[in-house]
Amino acid sequence: MSKCEDLPFEVTLEVRDTCLCLHLQRAARAVARRFDAALRPLGLTSGQFSLLMSLNRPEPASIGSVSALLAMDRTTLTANLKPLERRGLVAVRIDDMDKRTRRLTLTANGRALLSVAVPVWRQTHAEIDGLLPGSNTERLRADLRALS
């Protein structure tokens, strides 16, 4: 490698002011902190809420389909399922047709907790939307979906 040259401070300012990755990470952390605080009385984090909500479907989900939906690798998903399974909120079972596949379902306790959590989520969501006055939040959601 050639001799390292000093990187001008102006480049740091350029990245600070224009980097989509930086701004998305900062916004994601701020939004997650708000949802974490709102859901804390229910013993949930924002990530756990999203995971439980992803299982609210008519048929049991596979680990692969949930990991794709949440943009999470399977190992991380499995680790995040463990505390929810220990709390009796999620059941994990082997698929009847393919023994390599695990199926995930909400338990009755998981559904009951989600029923209590959804109004908290809605209220927090309305508060966050209120922080974006004059913004087209539907367009923002569509733009974020396009990036993922």
N, C-alpha and C positions, 0 to 999 in steps of 0.2 A: 504494500500500500504506500502511496506517496505521502509526503509530508502533510500533516493536517494543517489546514488553514483555519484561522479564526472565522467563525460564522458570525456575520454581522447581526447586531441586536435587532435590526430592522426585520430580519427573517423571523425572529421570535415574535415580533409584533404582528407580522403578516399571518403567521400560524394562529396566534391568539385571536385575531380578528376574523379570519376567514375559514378556519378548519371545521368542516362539517362534523368530522368525527369528534373533535373536542366539544363542540357545542351540543351535539346529540348526547354524548356521554354525560355532560354536566346536567342537561335537562332531564335525562333519564334518571339520574341519581336524585335530583331534586323532587321529581314526581314520585319516585319510589319511596323516598323518605316521608312524603305526605301520606301516601297510602299505608305505609308501615305504621305510622303513628295512629291513623284512624282505625286500622284493623287490630292493633295491639291489644285492646281490651277483649277481643275475641280469641286471643292466642294465635293469631295468624300474621304472617308477613304478606306483603304484596305478591311475592313469588308463589307462596303457598296458595293464596286466593286464586291466582291465575291457573295454577296446576289443578286445584280442585274444580274450578269452573270448566277446565278443558275436559274433565271427566263427566260433566253433566250432559250426557247424550243417551240416546235410546239403547244403544248396544255397547258392550264393554269395548274399551279402546285398547289398541296394542301399544306397547312402549314405543315402537317406531313411529306410529302416527302422532302420538302426543309429543315426542321429542321433535318431530318435524314442525308441528304447530307452534311449539314454544321456542323453536330455534335453539334447542338445547341438545347437547350430545347425550347419548343413552346412559353413559356412566354417571353423568351429573344428574340426569333425571332419576335414575335408580337411587342415588344418594338422597335426593330431595323427597322421594317417596317414603323412605324409611320412617321418618318421624310421623308422617301422616298415617302410615300403616300402624305404627305403635299406638297412636291415639285412637285408633279404630275408625278413622275417617275414610280410609281407602282399603279396598281388598285387592290383593294381587293373586291371580290364579293362573295355572297352566292352561293354554288353549286346548280345547278338546280335539281339534283337527291337526294341529301342529305343535308338538310337545316343546319345540324350541321357542315358541311365542308365549309371552306373558300377557294376560288380559287384565286391565285395570277397571275397577268400578268404584263408584262412591257407595259407601255404606249408608244406612239410614241416618246415622250420626253425622256423616259428611254432608248429606243433603240438608239436614236440619241446620247445621252450622252455616252452610251457604245461604239458606233462606234468611238467616239473621244478618249475614255479611253483605248481601246485595244492597239493602237500603243504605248501609254505611258507604259502600262503594259508590252508589249513585250520588249521595250527598257530597262526597269528596270529589267526585268527578265534576259535579256542578261548580264546586268552589274553584277547581283548577281551570275549567272553561271560563269562569268569571275573571281569571287573571289575564285572559287573552282578549280584552275588549276590542271590538272592531276586527278581530281575526276571523278568518273563515276556517273554523275548526274541522269541518268536514273535508276541506281541501288539505289541511295539515295531515289528517288521518290518511287520506288517499296518497299523499306524497310519502308518508312514512311507510305505508304498505308497499309502495312501488320500490322503495329502497330494500325491503326485505324479500 
